[in-house]
């Protein structure tokens, strides 16, 4: 438990970045219907289950042209 408390200043910003990225990706996903490949359900699962990499994948390879 002491080790966790020691690393909290590093863990909290990473968690905040992860939550913000996931929220922005999900908002974009809901507002737009076109994707380069895949469908909405697939991207929701990737964004939520693949942690910090999921939203980055969505914005780099999944987001369609606006």
N, CA, C and O atoms as a Maestro MAE file, in Angstrom:
{
 s_m_m2io_version
 :::
 2.0.0
}

f_m_ct {
 s_m_title
 :::
 protein
 m_atom[264] {
  # First column is atom index #
  i_m_mmod_type
  r_m_x_coord
  r_m_y_coord
  r_m_z_coord
  i_m_residue_number
  s_m_chain_name
  s_m_pdb_residue_name
  s_m_pdb_atom_name
  i_m_atomic_number
  :::
  1 25 0.814 -1.186 0.000 1 A "UNK " " N  " 7
  2 3 0.000 0.000 0.000 1 A "UNK " " CA " 6
  3 2 0.867 1.263 0.000 1 A "UNK " " C  " 6
  4 15 0.506 2.264 -0.619 1 A "UNK " " O  " 8
  5 25 1.983 1.217 0.679 2 A "UNK " " N  " 7
  6 3 2.876 2.370 0.723 2 A "UNK " " CA " 6
  7 2 3.459 2.674 -0.655 2 A "UNK " " C  " 6
  8 15 3.662 3.838 -1.003 2 A "UNK " " O  " 8
  9 25 3.728 1.626 -1.441 3 A "UNK " " N  " 7
  10 3 4.249 1.836 -2.786 3 A "UNK " " CA " 6
  11 2 3.224 2.532 -3.667 3 A "UNK " " C  " 6
  12 15 3.573 3.386 -4.482 3 A "UNK " " O  " 8
  13 25 1.963 2.168 -3.502 4 A "UNK " " N  " 7
  14 3 0.906 2.812 -4.265 4 A "UNK " " CA " 6
  15 2 0.830 4.297 -3.942 4 A "UNK " " C  " 6
  16 15 0.717 5.126 -4.845 4 A "UNK " " O  " 8
  17 25 0.889 4.630 -2.684 5 A "UNK " " N  " 7
  18 3 0.845 6.030 -2.269 5 A "UNK " " CA " 6
  19 2 2.059 6.786 -2.805 5 A "UNK " " C  " 6
  20 15 1.967 7.964 -3.149 5 A "UNK " " O  " 8
  21 25 3.182 6.102 -2.871 6 A "UNK " " N  " 7
  22 3 4.402 6.725 -3.379 6 A "UNK " " CA " 6
  23 2 4.274 7.086 -4.858 6 A "UNK " " C  " 6
  24 15 4.812 8.104 -5.295 6 A "UNK " " O  " 8
  25 25 3.564 6.259 -5.635 7 A "UNK " " N  " 7
  26 3 3.430 6.470 -7.072 7 A "UNK " " CA " 6
  27 2 2.181 7.248 -7.466 7 A "UNK " " C  " 6
  28 15 1.965 7.466 -8.658 7 A "UNK " " O  " 8
  29 25 1.361 7.671 -6.533 8 A "UNK " " N  " 7
  30 3 0.147 8.418 -6.848 8 A "UNK " " CA " 6
  31 2 0.401 9.688 -7.661 8 A "UNK " " C  " 6
  32 15 -0.374 9.967 -8.576 8 A "UNK " " O  " 8
  33 25 1.437 10.464 -7.379 9 A "UNK " " N  " 7
  34 3 1.659 11.659 -8.217 9 A "UNK " " CA " 6
  35 2 1.917 11.321 -9.688 9 A "UNK " " C  " 6
  36 15 1.707 12.174 -10.550 9 A "UNK " " O  " 8
  37 25 2.358 10.125 -9.990 10 A "UNK " " N  " 7
  38 3 2.551 9.703 -11.371 10 A "UNK " " CA " 6
  39 2 1.288 9.060 -11.940 10 A "UNK " " C  " 6
  40 15 0.977 9.251 -13.116 10 A "UNK " " O  " 8
  41 25 0.570 8.314 -11.137 11 A "UNK " " N  " 7
  42 3 -0.594 7.571 -11.600 11 A "UNK " " CA " 6
  43 2 -1.787 8.488 -11.885 11 A "UNK " " C  " 6
  44 15 -2.485 8.284 -12.878 11 A "UNK " " O  " 8
  45 25 -2.032 9.472 -11.055 12 A "UNK " " N  " 7
  46 3 -3.207 10.330 -11.207 12 A "UNK " " CA " 6
  47 2 -3.202 11.097 -12.533 12 A "UNK " " C  " 6
  48 15 -4.234 11.106 -13.205 12 A "UNK " " O  " 8
  49 25 -2.110 11.738 -12.951 13 A "UNK " " N  " 7
  50 3 -2.150 12.420 -14.264 13 A "UNK " " CA " 6
  51 2 -2.356 11.454 -15.429 13 A "UNK " " C  " 6
  52 15 -3.043 11.790 -16.393 13 A "UNK " " O  " 8
  53 25 -1.773 10.268 -15.352 14 A "UNK " " N  " 7
  54 3 -1.962 9.287 -16.415 14 A "UNK " " CA " 6
  55 2 -3.423 8.859 -16.486 14 A "UNK " " C  " 6
  56 15 -3.974 8.733 -17.580 14 A "UNK " " O  " 8
  57 25 -4.054 8.635 -15.348 15 A "UNK " " N  " 7
  58 3 -5.475 8.277 -15.330 15 A "UNK " " CA " 6
  59 2 -6.342 9.412 -15.869 15 A "UNK " " C  " 6
  60 15 -7.312 9.164 -16.585 15 A "UNK " " O  " 8
  61 25 -6.005 10.633 -15.534 16 A "UNK " " N  " 7
  62 3 -6.765 11.781 -16.035 16 A "UNK " " CA " 6
  63 2 -6.652 11.896 -17.552 16 A "UNK " " C  " 6
  64 15 -7.648 12.142 -18.231 16 A "UNK " " O  " 8
  65 25 -5.446 11.721 -18.087 17 A "UNK " " N  " 7
  66 3 -5.242 11.756 -19.536 17 A "UNK " " CA " 6
  67 2 -6.041 10.642 -20.200 17 A "UNK " " C  " 6
  68 15 -6.677 10.860 -21.231 17 A "UNK " " O  " 8
  69 25 -6.010 9.457 -19.614 18 A "UNK " " N  " 7
  70 3 -6.750 8.322 -20.163 18 A "UNK " " CA " 6
  71 2 -8.248 8.602 -20.199 18 A "UNK " " C  " 6
  72 15 -8.900 8.333 -21.208 18 A "UNK " " O  " 8
  73 25 -8.797 9.135 -19.120 19 A "UNK " " N  " 7
  74 3 -10.228 9.425 -19.070 19 A "UNK " " CA " 6
  75 2 -10.622 10.525 -20.051 19 A "UNK " " C  " 6
  76 15 -11.665 10.434 -20.698 19 A "UNK " " O  " 8
  77 25 -9.800 11.557 -20.165 20 A "UNK " " N  " 7
  78 3 -10.097 12.644 -21.098 20 A "UNK " " CA " 6
  79 2 -10.038 12.150 -22.537 20 A "UNK " " C  " 6
  80 15 -10.914 12.477 -23.338 20 A "UNK " " O  " 8
  81 25 -9.019 11.368 -22.873 21 A "UNK " " N  " 7
  82 3 -8.919 10.818 -24.226 21 A "UNK " " CA " 6
  83 2 -10.110 9.929 -24.555 21 A "UNK " " C  " 6
  84 15 -10.671 10.024 -25.646 21 A "UNK " " O  " 8
  85 25 -10.499 9.070 -23.626 22 A "UNK " " N  " 7
  86 3 -11.638 8.180 -23.854 22 A "UNK " " CA " 6
  87 2 -12.924 8.979 -24.013 22 A "UNK " " C  " 6
  88 15 -13.739 8.660 -24.879 22 A "UNK " " O  " 8
  89 25 -13.122 10.004 -23.202 23 A "UNK " " N  " 7
  90 3 -14.342 10.813 -23.295 23 A "UNK " " CA " 6
  91 2 -14.411 11.554 -24.628 23 A "UNK " " C  " 6
  92 15 -15.460 11.576 -25.272 23 A "UNK " " O  " 8
  93 25 -13.309 12.154 -25.042 24 A "UNK " " N  " 7
  94 3 -13.289 12.884 -26.311 24 A "UNK " " CA " 6
  95 2 -13.512 11.926 -27.484 24 A "UNK " " C  " 6
  96 15 -14.249 12.248 -28.416 24 A "UNK " " O  " 8
  97 25 -12.888 10.770 -27.442 25 A "UNK " " N  " 7
  98 3 -13.068 9.785 -28.510 25 A "UNK " " CA " 6
  99 2 -14.516 9.294 -28.562 25 A "UNK " " C  " 6
  100 15 -15.080 9.164 -29.649 25 A "UNK " " O  " 8
  101 25 -15.117 9.025 -27.425 26 A "UNK " " N  " 7
  102 3 -16.507 8.563 -27.407 26 A "UNK " " CA " 6
  103 2 -17.461 9.648 -27.894 26 A "UNK " " C  " 6
  104 15 -18.414 9.351 -28.614 26 A "UNK " " O  " 8
  105 25 -17.222 10.891 -27.516 27 A "UNK " " N  " 7
  106 3 -18.069 11.991 -27.989 27 A "UNK " " CA " 6
  107 2 -17.956 12.116 -29.502 27 A "UNK " " C  " 6
  108 15 -18.966 12.268 -30.190 27 A "UNK " " O  " 8
  109 25 -16.746 12.054 -30.019 28 A "UNK " " N  " 7
  110 3 -16.561 12.124 -31.469 28 A "UNK " " CA " 6
  111 2 -17.222 10.943 -32.156 28 A "UNK " " C  " 6
  112 15 -17.836 11.100 -33.211 28 A "UNK " " O  " 8
  113 25 -17.101 9.778 -31.576 29 A "UNK " " N  " 7
  114 3 -17.677 8.561 -32.140 29 A "UNK " " CA " 6
  115 2 -19.194 8.657 -32.237 29 A "UNK " " C  " 6
  116 15 -19.779 8.229 -33.232 29 A "UNK " " O  " 8
  117 25 -19.830 9.211 -31.224 30 A "UNK " " N  " 7
  118 3 -21.291 9.325 -31.207 30 A "UNK " " CA " 6
  119 2 -21.774 10.369 -32.209 30 A "UNK " " C  " 6
  120 15 -22.832 10.197 -32.813 30 A "UNK " " O  " 8
  121 25 -21.026 11.432 -32.391 31 A "UNK " " N  " 7
  122 3 -21.454 12.516 -33.277 31 A "UNK " " CA " 6
  123 2 -21.215 12.249 -34.760 31 A "UNK " " C  " 6
  124 15 -21.825 12.902 -35.606 31 A "UNK " " O  " 8
  125 25 -20.342 11.306 -35.090 32 A "UNK " " N  " 7
  126 3 -20.012 11.042 -36.488 32 A "UNK " " CA " 6
  127 2 -20.352 9.596 -36.841 32 A "UNK " " C  " 6
  128 15 -20.198 8.688 -36.024 32 A "UNK " " O  " 8
  129 25 -20.813 9.402 -38.064 33 A "UNK " " N  " 7
  130 3 -21.228 8.060 -38.498 33 A "UNK " " CA " 6
  131 2 -20.237 7.383 -39.431 33 A "UNK " " C  " 6
  132 15 -20.393 6.196 -39.718 33 A "UNK " " O  " 8
  133 25 -19.226 8.092 -39.912 34 A "UNK " " N  " 7
  134 3 -18.300 7.499 -40.872 34 A "UNK " " CA " 6
  135 2 -16.979 7.153 -40.198 34 A "UNK " " C  " 6
  136 15 -16.403 7.953 -39.461 34 A "UNK " " O  " 8
  137 25 -16.520 5.939 -40.474 35 A "UNK " " N  " 7
  138 3 -15.245 5.448 -39.936 35 A "UNK " " CA " 6
  139 2 -14.448 4.878 -41.101 35 A "UNK " " C  " 6
  140 15 -15.027 4.451 -42.100 35 A "UNK " " O  " 8
  141 25 -13.143 4.867 -40.981 36 A "UNK " " N  " 7
  142 3 -12.323 4.298 -42.059 36 A "UNK " " CA " 6
  143 2 -12.577 2.808 -42.199 36 A "UNK " " C  " 6
  144 15 -12.668 2.294 -43.314 36 A "UNK " " O  " 8
  145 25 -12.692 2.117 -41.089 37 A "UNK " " N  " 7
  146 3 -13.094 0.715 -41.105 37 A "UNK " " CA " 6
  147 2 -13.741 0.373 -39.778 37 A "UNK " " C  " 6
  148 15 -13.542 1.065 -38.779 37 A "UNK " " O  " 8
  149 25 -14.506 -0.683 -39.775 38 A "UNK " " N  " 7
  150 3 -15.181 -1.105 -38.559 38 A "UNK " " CA " 6
  151 2 -16.516 -0.392 -38.384 38 A "UNK " " C  " 6
  152 15 -16.954 0.368 -39.248 38 A "UNK " " O  " 8
  153 25 -17.143 -0.652 -37.256 39 A "UNK " " N  " 7
  154 3 -18.425 -0.034 -36.957 39 A "UNK " " CA " 6
  155 2 -18.376 0.606 -35.571 39 A "UNK " " C  " 6
  156 15 -17.359 0.544 -34.880 39 A "UNK " " O  " 8
  157 25 -19.466 1.206 -35.187 40 A "UNK " " N  " 7
  158 3 -19.513 1.954 -33.931 40 A "UNK " " CA " 6
  159 2 -19.277 1.051 -32.722 40 A "UNK " " C  " 6
  160 15 -18.511 1.412 -31.828 40 A "UNK " " O  " 8
  161 25 -19.916 -0.107 -32.679 41 A "UNK " " N  " 7
  162 3 -19.760 -1.005 -31.537 41 A "UNK " " CA " 6
  163 2 -18.310 -1.456 -31.372 41 A "UNK " " C  " 6
  164 15 -17.794 -1.506 -30.255 41 A "UNK " " O  " 8
  165 25 -17.661 -1.781 -32.476 42 A "UNK " " N  " 7
  166 3 -16.260 -2.207 -32.416 42 A "UNK " " CA " 6
  167 2 -15.391 -1.102 -31.821 42 A "UNK " " C  " 6
  168 15 -14.545 -1.370 -30.968 42 A "UNK " " O  " 8
  169 25 -15.595 0.142 -32.269 43 A "UNK " " N  " 7
  170 3 -14.773 1.251 -31.780 43 A "UNK " " CA " 6
  171 2 -15.078 1.578 -30.329 43 A "UNK " " C  " 6
  172 15 -14.171 1.954 -29.587 43 A "UNK " " O  " 8
  173 25 -16.324 1.446 -29.902 44 A "UNK " " N  " 7
  174 3 -16.646 1.665 -28.484 44 A "UNK " " CA " 6
  175 2 -15.892 0.671 -27.620 44 A "UNK " " C  " 6
  176 15 -15.309 1.040 -26.600 44 A "UNK " " O  " 8
  177 25 -15.903 -0.584 -28.027 45 A "UNK " " N  " 7
  178 3 -15.192 -1.613 -27.261 45 A "UNK " " CA " 6
  179 2 -13.687 -1.358 -27.239 45 A "UNK " " C  " 6
  180 15 -13.046 -1.501 -26.198 45 A "UNK " " O  " 8
  181 25 -13.131 -0.984 -28.376 46 A "UNK " " N  " 7
  182 3 -11.690 -0.704 -28.427 46 A "UNK " " CA " 6
  183 2 -11.340 0.481 -27.529 46 A "UNK " " C  " 6
  184 15 -10.369 0.424 -26.773 46 A "UNK " " O  " 8
  185 25 -12.126 1.547 -27.610 47 A "UNK " " N  " 7
  186 3 -11.841 2.741 -26.811 47 A "UNK " " CA " 6
  187 2 -11.909 2.438 -25.320 47 A "UNK " " C  " 6
  188 15 -11.061 2.892 -24.552 47 A "UNK " " O  " 8
  189 25 -12.911 1.676 -24.910 48 A "UNK " " N  " 7
  190 3 -13.099 1.433 -23.483 48 A "UNK " " CA " 6
  191 2 -12.235 0.309 -22.917 48 A "UNK " " C  " 6
  192 15 -11.833 0.369 -21.755 48 A "UNK " " O  " 8
  193 25 -11.944 -0.710 -23.718 49 A "UNK " " N  " 7
  194 3 -11.250 -1.878 -23.178 49 A "UNK " " CA " 6
  195 2 -9.747 -1.880 -23.397 49 A "UNK " " C  " 6
  196 15 -9.032 -2.591 -22.691 49 A "UNK " " O  " 8
  197 25 -9.252 -1.120 -24.339 50 A "UNK " " N  " 7
  198 3 -7.817 -1.146 -24.627 50 A "UNK " " CA " 6
  199 2 -7.101 -0.004 -23.898 50 A "UNK " " C  " 6
  200 15 -5.947 0.299 -24.201 50 A "UNK " " O  " 8
  201 25 -7.764 0.606 -22.970 51 A "UNK " " N  " 7
  202 3 -7.203 1.645 -22.106 51 A "UNK " " CA " 6
  203 2 -6.701 2.829 -22.895 51 A "UNK " " C  " 6
  204 15 -7.423 3.324 -23.761 51 A "UNK " " O  " 8
  205 25 -5.513 3.301 -22.642 52 A "UNK " " N  " 7
  206 3 -5.026 4.549 -23.244 52 A "UNK " " CA " 6
  207 2 -4.709 4.389 -24.731 52 A "UNK " " C  " 6
  208 15 -4.709 5.378 -25.464 52 A "UNK " " O  " 8
  209 25 -4.445 3.189 -25.183 53 A "UNK " " N  " 7
  210 3 -4.128 2.948 -26.593 53 A "UNK " " CA " 6
  211 2 -5.385 3.009 -27.466 53 A "UNK " " C  " 6
  212 15 -5.302 3.417 -28.625 53 A "UNK " " O  " 8
  213 25 -6.546 2.613 -26.934 54 A "UNK " " N  " 7
  214 3 -7.785 2.573 -27.705 54 A "UNK " " CA " 6
  215 2 -8.176 3.916 -28.308 54 A "UNK " " C  " 6
  216 15 -8.406 3.990 -29.515 54 A "UNK " " O  " 8
  217 25 -8.260 4.986 -27.508 55 A "UNK " " N  " 7
  218 3 -8.587 6.290 -28.099 55 A "UNK " " CA " 6
  219 2 -7.543 6.775 -29.107 55 A "UNK " " C  " 6
  220 15 -7.885 7.409 -30.105 55 A "UNK " " O  " 8
  221 25 -6.279 6.475 -28.842 56 A "UNK " " N  " 7
  222 3 -5.224 6.867 -29.779 56 A "UNK " " CA " 6
  223 2 -5.399 6.123 -31.101 56 A "UNK " " C  " 6
  224 15 -5.232 6.711 -32.169 56 A "UNK " " O  " 8
  225 25 -5.734 4.838 -31.035 57 A "UNK " " N  " 7
  226 3 -6.005 4.075 -32.253 57 A "UNK " " CA " 6
  227 2 -7.194 4.650 -33.008 57 A "UNK " " C  " 6
  228 15 -7.158 4.771 -34.233 57 A "UNK " " O  " 8
  229 25 -8.240 5.001 -32.286 58 A "UNK " " N  " 7
  230 3 -9.418 5.567 -32.946 58 A "UNK " " CA " 6
  231 2 -9.065 6.844 -33.701 58 A "UNK " " C  " 6
  232 15 -9.440 7.003 -34.862 58 A "UNK " " O  " 8
  233 25 -8.348 7.752 -33.050 59 A "UNK " " N  " 7
  234 3 -8.027 9.018 -33.707 59 A "UNK " " CA " 6
  235 2 -7.005 8.853 -34.822 59 A "UNK " " C  " 6
  236 15 -6.998 9.648 -35.762 59 A "UNK " " O  " 8
  237 25 -6.147 7.852 -34.748 60 A "UNK " " N  " 7
  238 3 -5.120 7.703 -35.775 60 A "UNK " " CA " 6
  239 2 -5.587 6.869 -36.962 60 A "UNK " " C  " 6
  240 15 -5.258 7.209 -38.098 60 A "UNK " " O  " 8
  241 25 -6.343 5.783 -36.747 61 A "UNK " " N  " 7
  242 3 -6.725 4.935 -37.875 61 A "UNK " " CA " 6
  243 2 -8.223 4.740 -38.042 61 A "UNK " " C  " 6
  244 15 -8.654 4.277 -39.099 61 A "UNK " " O  " 8
  245 25 -9.023 5.069 -37.057 62 A "UNK " " N  " 7
  246 3 -10.448 4.780 -37.168 62 A "UNK " " CA " 6
  247 2 -11.312 5.952 -37.558 62 A "UNK " " C  " 6
  248 15 -12.352 5.768 -38.190 62 A "UNK " " O  " 8
  249 25 -10.910 7.142 -37.201 63 A "UNK " " N  " 7
  250 3 -11.728 8.322 -37.468 63 A "UNK " " CA " 6
  251 2 -11.816 8.574 -38.945 63 A "UNK " " C  " 6
  252 15 -10.796 8.643 -39.631 63 A "UNK " " O  " 8
  253 25 -13.033 8.715 -39.448 64 A "UNK " " N  " 7
  254 3 -13.239 8.991 -40.861 64 A "UNK " " CA " 6
  255 2 -12.999 10.441 -41.190 64 A "UNK " " C  " 6
  256 15 -12.770 11.266 -40.306 64 A "UNK " " O  " 8
  257 25 -13.053 10.746 -42.470 65 A "UNK " " N  " 7
  258 3 -12.883 12.128 -42.906 65 A "UNK " " CA " 6
  259 2 -14.123 12.925 -42.553 65 A "UNK " " C  " 6
  260 15 -15.246 12.484 -42.797 65 A "UNK " " O  " 8
  261 25 -13.919 14.090 -41.982 66 A "UNK " " N  " 7
  262 3 -15.055 14.939 -41.570 66 A "UNK " " CA " 6
  263 2 -15.546 15.788 -42.705 66 A "UNK " " C  " 6
  264 15 -16.492 16.558 -42.537 66 A "UNK " " O  " 8
  :::
 }
 m_bond[263] {
  # First column is bond index #
  i_m_from
  i_m_to
  i_m_order
  :::
  1 1 2 1
  2 2 3 1
  3 3 4 2
  4 3 5 1
  5 5 6 1
  6 6 7 1
  7 7 8 2
  8 7 9 1
  9 9 10 1
  10 10 11 1
  11 11 12 2
  12 11 13 1
  13 13 14 1
  14 14 15 1
  15 15 16 2
  16 15 17 1
  17 17 18 1
  18 18 19 1
  19 19 20 2
  20 19 21 1
  21 21 22 1
  22 22 23 1
  23 23 24 2
  24 23 25 1
  25 25 26 1
  26 26 27 1
  27 27 28 2
  28 27 29 1
  29 29 30 1
  30 30 31 1
  31 31 32 2
  32 31 33 1
  33 33 34 1
  34 34 35 1
  35 35 36 2
  36 35 37 1
  37 37 38 1
  38 38 39 1
  39 39 40 2
  40 39 41 1
  41 41 42 1
  42 42 43 1
  43 43 44 2
  44 43 45 1
  45 45 46 1
  46 46 47 1
  47 47 48 2
  48 47 49 1
  49 49 50 1
  50 50 51 1
  51 51 52 2
  52 51 53 1
  53 53 54 1
  54 54 55 1
  55 55 56 2
  56 55 57 1
  57 57 58 1
  58 58 59 1
  59 59 60 2
  60 59 61 1
  61 61 62 1
  62 62 63 1
  63 63 64 2
  64 63 65 1
  65 65 66 1
  66 66 67 1
  67 67 68 2
  68 67 69 1
  69 69 70 1
  70 70 71 1
  71 71 72 2
  72 71 73 1
  73 73 74 1
  74 74 75 1
  75 75 76 2
  76 75 77 1
  77 77 78 1
  78 78 79 1
  79 79 80 2
  80 79 81 1
  81 81 82 1
  82 82 83 1
  83 83 84 2
  84 83 85 1
  85 85 86 1
  86 86 87 1
  87 87 88 2
  88 87 89 1
  89 89 90 1
  90 90 91 1
  91 91 92 2
  92 91 93 1
  93 93 94 1
  94 94 95 1
  95 95 96 2
  96 95 97 1
  97 97 98 1
  98 98 99 1
  99 99 100 2
  100 99 101 1
  101 101 102 1
  102 102 103 1
  103 103 104 2
  104 103 105 1
  105 105 106 1
  106 106 107 1
  107 107 108 2
  108 107 109 1
  109 109 110 1
  110 110 111 1
  111 111 112 2
  112 111 113 1
  113 113 114 1
  114 114 115 1
  115 115 116 2
  116 115 117 1
  117 117 118 1
  118 118 119 1
  119 119 120 2
  120 119 121 1
  121 121 122 1
  122 122 123 1
  123 123 124 2
  124 123 125 1
  125 125 126 1
  126 126 127 1
  127 127 128 2
  128 127 129 1
  129 129 130 1
  130 130 131 1
  131 131 132 2
  132 131 133 1
  133 133 134 1
  134 134 135 1
  135 135 136 2
  136 135 137 1
  137 137 138 1
  138 138 139 1
  139 139 140 2
  140 139 141 1
  141 141 142 1
  142 142 143 1
  143 143 144 2
  144 143 145 1
  145 145 146 1
  146 146 147 1
  147 147 148 2
  148 147 149 1
  149 149 150 1
  150 150 151 1
  151 151 152 2
  152 151 153 1
  153 153 154 1
  154 154 155 1
  155 155 156 2
  156 155 157 1
  157 157 158 1
  158 158 159 1
  159 159 160 2
  160 159 161 1
  161 161 162 1
  162 162 163 1
  163 163 164 2
  164 163 165 1
  165 165 166 1
  166 166 167 1
  167 167 168 2
  168 167 169 1
  169 169 170 1
  170 170 171 1
  171 171 172 2
  172 171 173 1
  173 173 174 1
  174 174 175 1
  175 175 176 2
  176 175 177 1
  177 177 178 1
  178 178 179 1
  179 179 180 2
  180 179 181 1
  181 181 182 1
  182 182 183 1
  183 183 184 2
  184 183 185 1
  185 185 186 1
  186 186 187 1
  187 187 188 2
  188 187 189 1
  189 189 190 1
  190 190 191 1
  191 191 192 2
  192 191 193 1
  193 193 194 1
  194 194 195 1
  195 195 196 2
  196 195 197 1
  197 197 198 1
  198 198 199 1
  199 199 200 2
  200 199 201 1
  201 201 202 1
  202 202 203 1
  203 203 204 2
  204 203 205 1
  205 205 206 1
  206 206 207 1
  207 207 208 2
  208 207 209 1
  209 209 210 1
  210 210 211 1
  211 211 212 2
  212 211 213 1
  213 213 214 1
  214 214 215 1
  215 215 216 2
  216 215 217 1
  217 217 218 1
  218 218 219 1
  219 219 220 2
  220 219 221 1
  221 221 222 1
  222 222 223 1
  223 223 224 2
  224 223 225 1
  225 225 226 1
  226 226 227 1
  227 227 228 2
  228 227 229 1
  229 229 230 1
  230 230 231 1
  231 231 232 2
  232 231 233 1
  233 233 234 1
  234 234 235 1
  235 235 236 2
  236 235 237 1
  237 237 238 1
  238 238 239 1
  239 239 240 2
  240 239 241 1
  241 241 242 1
  242 242 243 1
  243 243 244 2
  244 243 245 1
  245 245 246 1
  246 246 247 1
  247 247 248 2
  248 247 249 1
  249 249 250 1
  250 250 251 1
  251 251 252 2
  252 251 253 1
  253 253 254 1
  254 254 255 1
  255 255 256 2
  256 255 257 1
  257 257 258 1
  258 258 259 1
  259 259 260 2
  260 259 261 1
  261 261 262 1
  262 262 263 1
  263 263 264 2
  :::
 }
}
